[in-house]
Amino acid sequence: MQNVTDRTSNPFGMRPPCEYECTPGGPSAVFGYGDANADFHVVGDHPGVHGGAETGVPFTGSEVGERLQPVLNDAGFLGDAYSDEPAVANLFASYLHMCCLPDGRKPTPSEYADMERFFDAELRAIAAHVLLPVGERATEHVLWEFTAQAEKLDVDMESLHAQEIKGRGFLVVPVRDPREWGPRDADRLRARLNAILASDYQQTVDLGRFMPDADPYEVR
């Protein structure tokens, strides 16, 4: 199934109740960005930590983006390794908390909870096969909400980085915050992405047996 939108930024028209402008006279949120039909979904924390307040695009205008974008480019997801508005293929990026906050401060627990419905709705609309949570907060959220293994795993990003974790309908590949990467972390993530792309990573179910004809009908 293909989505009915070809919009790159905020493809589903999310209208979160954000109070503060990211820049004077600008928008108040860093909306989801990328290919709305993507198989890979990068999940970040919030603009104050992962960037995008000045550009409006997740994982740009920051040290995080400068380290992460080249790896995504090498895997074939981006058309430019260093861009504030990259061309994207088969990849979508969004934040748990898309609103900008004063001085880039961290959202409170209630602010995270208030924005969860927007993040969840967009994630399910994209319906990617592979989730790439970046950093401890995003990884913990994805493990609890989209796998049955959160209680079994210690959220140690150094050890979880670039590992494959089977989720409920998703393959989860945690990404250590790029600001904390060691000498081999970029190569580990690059190798993992290339290995997944070379495999049969799509998780689908054939419902054709319930249809009146013999044609397959595969859904996520």
Secondary structure as GFF3:
##gff-version 3
##sequence-region A 1 220
A	DSSP	beta_strand	33	34	.	.	.	ID=ss1
A	DSSP	beta_strand	40	44	.	.	.	ID=ss2
A	DSSP	alpha_helix	47	50	.	.	.	ID=ss3
A	DSSP	alpha_helix	63	74	.	.	.	ID=ss4
A	DSSP	beta_strand	91	95	.	.	.	ID=ss5
A	DSSP	three_ten_helix	102	104	.	.	.	ID=ss6
A	DSSP	alpha_helix	109	126	.	.	.	ID=ss7
A	DSSP	beta_strand	130	133	.	.	.	ID=ss8
A	DSSP	alpha_helix	135	146	.	.	.	ID=ss9
A	DSSP	three_ten_helix	150	152	.	.	.	ID=ss10
A	DSSP	alpha_helix	157	160	.	.	.	ID=ss11
A	DSSP	beta_strand	165	166	.	.	.	ID=ss12
A	DSSP	beta_strand	171	172	.	.	.	ID=ss13
A	DSSP	three_ten_helix	178	180	.	.	.	ID=ss14
A	DSSP	alpha_helix	185	197	.	.	.	ID=ss15
A	DSSP	beta_strand	205	206	.	.	.	ID=ss16
A	DSSP	three_ten_helix	208	210	.	.	.	ID=ss17
A	DSSP	beta_strand	218	219	.	.	.	ID=ss18
###
